[in-house]
Amino acid sequence: MLMRNIFTPKHQRLVNQCYPTGRTTDKKPKSSETSYLLFYVNSRRSKLEKVSGYLKKRTSGDLGSRRRAGNVSVTLELMDKIVNNCKENLNVFIKDFFTIMVNILSSGSVNNDVAIVELVEQVFSSICSNIDGALYNGDVDFIQYFSSFIDQFLRIIKTVLKNDELLLKWCVDISRVTQLSSNPKLNHYVGEAVSISLLKFQERYPRYSKPNLLDSETADADQLLNKRLTRTQTRMQGLDNIKDPEFSADTSVQALQLFFNTTETEKLNIALRVLLTCLQKTPNKDLLEFICNGVPVQLRYIVILILVRQLSAEEKGTDPIICLKLMSSLLTSDVSIVGLSVLDILRKIIEYQLKHITNAPIVRQTRHTLRDVEFKTYYKGQTSDVIYDIVGRLNALDNGREDNNSDNNKKPSHADAKRAELINDIKEILGFKKEQCITVELFIELVPYLDSFIVSVYKLVDKQIPGVYIFGRLFQSIRTLTDKPLQKNLMHVTFKKYQKYALFSGLKYFYEETEGTPDYAYYCYHIEAATFIGLSDYANQAEYKYKNNVLFSKEDLLNYYSDDGSNEYSQRGTQILLAKSANASTSDLLSDTQVSTMPVAVPEKQFVALSNSQTEKLQVLKQRMDRSRQGTINNGSTAFANTDNIYRYASEETRSLKSMRRKAPNVNELKNVMRRKSQKGKSDGARTNTSPMRGSQSVKSRVTNITFLLSELKSTDTGNEANKIRDIDEDDIVGLDKIDIARAQSSRLSRNGSSLSTENRRSFLLKKMFNDKQNDLTEKPEAVDDEFQDATEDVNGMDTRGMLFSTN
């Protein structure tokens, strides 16, 4: 015995030492020897192939004798430990291990032993947990060994053992293989495992095996209405929130969780296709919701995409009615779905609907599914986008129908059927909406199509106040209707929703756009306007003019908008009516912030003499500023509009202090004024003289520039006050006598100016400069020099703290 062990290779000796003696069937490998064997194969990678080859040889000998069935169990446990400890080198021994397991399953002496088959499944589970995708994607032999084992294993379980638990364990093992679904030669095992898991789950829980899709249209509508009215919903149990420990321990539930709660899109895609195929046979919405709750929330939209794809491709064995109902049940359930492309899904469904326009059940169910797509709001403006898409199809059909009016074939009637069905789709979608979700522009597009249903759609229009142009389109769409009660109803709802905005916009639209014979909408507006204002005479006159088919004249309307006491909207209405004759825009007049009145000529006071009080002159200036703001200036006895004032129709909020500031003259303007005065003085024979202009293009100093500008603001002709260019601070010195000037001068020279205001100091300087200018004019007559010369005078450096000008 010892001599035989001497010549036995070490790897064989280490393997043999792991087997205990005896003939029992429940043998276990020796722990210490097994640990040393694992250390041996881990430290020497080349020994792995020898160990696996010897295990294959030893197993073949053990399978030949029933007395050695216990050794087979030891071999399988050793294989499981080697796989878990040498997973980095799995490719070295994996083929030998698959051969060993296939031989065991093929042996009639042990393949009916549940304990042996369970050990085989345990080894396969370890392989699936540690297998690398590069192994089965790049090795053709491995794929063959892998497939051979699975086929043999499934045959034994289904035909020999008939053990559902082992079958479900195999499903769990397959779900643990990463990227197996990406291999086209092996991914069919994923679909088979999902199918087995679903089947066993339905067998164990019959609730999910009974068809329970709603067949009644009324029941479907009642369910949707209850969901909308109920604030809180009881969320059913799903794969993601299993709370029952016994339920979560079920192998079928574990298998479903591994297949559906994954981020592998290929694996999830295969699993969902198997699920939907199963639901075609037993359409159970509870099963669909239970499974979809276990799918990651960011991938749940794939379920809808697969359903739409099956519908569009018309796959064999797919019932379109069941497909549409499954889609509706999922979209209206409590399952959260994100990333759903609503418009793409809607277009696919509409295309399928129009393709089967002659199939009434399909057309009716697609209409309900379109409504269910809109059951949840996934983004702002979703409903408007959906309705706009359908309206675009309607417009295209109308244009095509106009082009085919000369044809006598069946195309026009076919187009009419599509048009009618698209209108029904819009009614179905908007009929279940309770919140405001469309714009007034979209409402205008829907008016020609929805007939009397359009009145109920008005409540879905948002609260945003449209502009004048949109209001004009709204009234125009009402005028295009042929149903007079509908026109009257829409006009009433418009006034009820927009109130004064509808009043002003309608007044502008019907006054400017109605010429010749008026239509019924014209009188509907005036009747509603009279009711809104509360003028019975206006209402009676509207009824009378409607019977006689007569227009309202401008004088008639001004009569109703002339009394502020009886009509609180008279001021704005008068503006709108007068704006047309003045060729002015009324867009700003309809703004709620516009409160300014129309230009009215009010005679202003003339400027009083220099001896009048300062308060009266300030009143005159204020009066001129008010006239300028309103756009009217009084020139003598004639009032004319100031069309250059861009703020004549602007509200007080839009004006700024800068826009109302007086414009200061520039140097060129001052030159032109002095040139005109000089020429006028020569023609009268008067001796006129102007001092050389002092300024600086190079800006020698700011002080010389300011001195130059203030000196040139003084007119050379002191006798002509009307043509004088007034300085903004000149009013400060008007009315001062010599005593006040002397007091101001003495206060400044004595540096006691802190008790005087800055205005008095500036007035004194201006008065002093004015007197110096008079002396120069009488003593030194010279020709006017238009050349702009650089400043040559230096500033007197008198110590005057805070003062800018010299008094010398």
C-alpha positions, 0 to 999 in steps of 0.5 A, a space after each residue: 500500500 505504501 509502495 503504491 502511494 509512493 509512485 502515485 502523483 501528488 495531485 491524485 494522492 491529495 484528491 484521494 485523501 479527501 474521500 472518507 472510507 465506507 460505503 454509505 451514500 451520504 459521505 462528506 469530504 474530509 475538511 483538512 485534506 480538502 483545505 490542503 487540496 484547495 491550497 495546492 490548486 490555488 498555488 499551482 495553476 498548472 495543477 488544476 487541469 490535472 486535478 479536474 482530469 483525475 476527478 473525471 477519471 475517478 467519477 467514471 469508475 465510481 459510477 460503474 458501481 452502486 457501492 460507490 454512490 457516496 464517492 459521487 457525492 464527495 466528488 460533487 462537493 469537491 467540485 463546488 469548492 474548487 469552483 468557488 476558490 479558483 473562479 479566476 481560472 475557471 476556464 482551465 477546468 470548466 469543461 471537465 466539470 461539465 463532462 463529469 456532471 453530464 456523466 452523472 446525469 446520464 448514469 441510471 444508477 444515480 440520476 434518480 437520486 434527488 440528493 445527487 441531482 441537488 448536488 449537481 445543481 449546487 455545482 451549476 449554481 456556483 458556476 453560474 455565479 462566477 462565470 465570465 461573459 468572455 468565456 461563453 462569448 469567445 469559446 465555442 466548445 464551452 457553449 457546446 458543453 454548457 448547452 449539453 449539460 442544461 438539456 440533460 439536466 432539464 430532461 432529468 428534472 422534467 421526466 425523471 424527478 418531476 421536481 418543481 423546486 429543482 426546476 425553479 432553482 435552475 431558473 434562479 441559476 440561469 438568471 444569475 449568469 451575467 450577459 447571457 441574454 447577449 449571446 444569440 446561441 444561449 439567450 433562449 435559456 433565459 426566455 425558457 427560465 422566465 416562462 417556467 418561473 411565471 407558470 409555476 408562480 401562477 400555479 401557486 397563486 391562482 389569483 394571477 392566472 385568471 383573466 380579469 381585463 375589463 370588457 365593458 366600456 362603462 366599467 372602464 370609464 367608471 374605474 377611471 373616474 373613481 381613480 381621478 376622484 380618489 385622492 389616496 390609492 391603496 397600492 397593491 403588492 408588487 415584486 418591489 414591496 413584498 412584505 410577507 416572509 413566506 411569500 418572499 421565500 418562494 423560489 418562483 418569486 425569487 426567480 421573477 425578482 432576478 429576471 425583472 429587477 435588473 438593469 440588463 436591458 437585453 435580459 429585461 427585454 426577453 423577460 418582458 416579451 415572455 411575460 406579454 406572451 403569457 398574458 396573451 393567454 391569460 390576460 391578468 392585469 394584476 400579474 402585469 402590475 405585480 411584475 412591473 412594480 419590480 422593474 426598475 422605474 427608469 426602465 418600465 417604459 420598455 413594457 409600453 414600447 414592446 406592446 406598441 411594437 407588437 401592435 404595429 408589427 402585428 406579430 403572429 399570435 398577438 391579439 390587438 384588443 388584448 394588447 391595447 387593454 394591457 397597455 391601458 390597464 398599465 397606464 391607468 394603474 398605480 405603477 410609476 413610469 418615467 421617460 415615456 415618449 407620449 407623442 411617439 406612442 400616440 402616433 403609433 396608436 393613431 396610425 394603427 387605428 387609421 390603418 384598421 378604420 373599418 374594424 370597429 372593435 379595434 377603432 373603439 379600443 384604440 380610442 380608449 387607449 389614446 385616452 389612457 395614454 393621457 391619463 397621467 401627465 408626464 410633462 407640462 404642456 403634454 395635453 396641448 402637444 397631443 391635441 396639436 398632433 391630432 389637429 395637424 392630422 385633421 388639417 392634412 385630411 381637410 387639405 387632401 379632401 379639397 384636392 380630391 373633391 373632383 374624384 369619384 372614387 371611395 377616397 373621400 368617404 374613407 377620408 371622412 371616416 378618418 376625420 370623424 374618428 380623429 375628432 372622436 379621439 379628441 373628444 375622448 381625450 378631453 372628456 376625461 380632463 378636469 384640470 386646465 391643460 390647453 391654451 386659448 390658441 389651441 382652443 381656437 384651432 378646435 372650434 371648427 371641429 368639436 361643434 357643441 362639445 367645444 363649450 365644455 372644452 372652454 373650462 380646460 383653457 388656462 387662465 392666462 389672458 391672451 393678447 389683442 391678436 389672439 382675441 381677434 382670432 377667437 372672435 373670428 373663429 366664433 363668427 365662422 360657426 353656422 350654429 347660432 345658439 352655439 355662437 351665442 353660448 360661446 360668446 357668453 362663456 367668453 365674457 364669463 371667463 375673460 370679462 373686461 378683457 373680452 369687452 375691450 378686445 371685442 369692441 376693438 375687433 367688431 368695430 374695426 373688422 365689421 363692414 357692410 352687413 353684420 353677422 349674428 356674432 356681431 350682435 351676440 357680442 353687443 348683447 353680451 357687452 350690454 349685459 356685462 356693463 349693465 346698460 339696458 338701453 344698450 341691450 335693447 338697441 342691440 336687439 333692435 339693430 339685430 332685427 333690422 340688420 343695422 350696424 352700430 355707428 361710432 356715435 352710438 357706441 360713444 354714447 354708451 361709453 360717455 358716462 362714467 357713472 353708468 359705465 365704469 368702462 367708459 374711459 377705456 372704451 372711449 379710447 378704443 373708439 377714438 383710436 381708430 379715427 386717430 390711426 393710433 394703436 389700441 394694443 396698449 389701450 387694452 392693457 390693464 396698466 393703461 390708465 392715462 386719458 386721451 389727449 385733451 387740449 387744455 389752455 395753459 397759462 403763459 409764462 409770467 413776468 420776471 417779477 411774478 412769484 416763483 410758485 406760479 412759474 412752477 405751476 406753469 412748468 408742471 402744466 407743460 410737463 403734464 401736456 407733454 406726457 399726454 401728447 398735447 401741447 398748447 401753442 397759443 390758442 391751438 392745441 395739437 398732438 405731440 406725435 413725437 412723444 412715444 410715451 403718450 399711450 404708455 402707462 405711468 409704470 413704464 415711464 422713467 425719470 430719465 424719459 421725462 427729463 428736459 433735453 439739454 442743448 449741445 454746443 452746435 445748437 447753442 452756436 446756431 442760436 447765437 448766429 441767428 441772434 447776431 444776424 437779427 441784431 445786424 439787420 436792426 442796426 443794433 451793435 451786437 457783440 459776442 465774446 470769443 467762444 471758450 471751450 476745449 476739445 482737449 478738455 483742459 479742465 472740467 472747470 473751464 468747460 462748465 464755465 464755458 457752457 454756463 456762460 454761453 447759455 446766456 443770451 446776447 440780447 437781453 431785451 428779448 426774453 422770448 428767444 432766450 435760452 433758459 438755464 435750468 437754474 435761472 429761476 433761482 435768481 429771478 426776483 432777487 434784489 440787490 440787497 439779497 445779492 449783496 448778502 449772498 456775496 458777503 456770506 460767501 466771501 466770509 465763508 459763512 455759506 453753510 447757512 445758505 443753500 447751494 441754489 443761492 450760491 449758484 444764483 449769485 454766480 450766474 448773476 455776476 456772470 450775466 452783468 460781466 457779459 453786459 459790460 463786454 457787449 457795450 465796450 468791445 464790439 467784435 465780429 462773431 468768431 465761429 472758430 472753436 478755440 482751445 481754452 487759454 485762460 487759467 482758473 483763478 485759484 481762489 480759496 473757495 471750498 466747494 465752489 466751482 467758479 471764480 467771482 473775479 
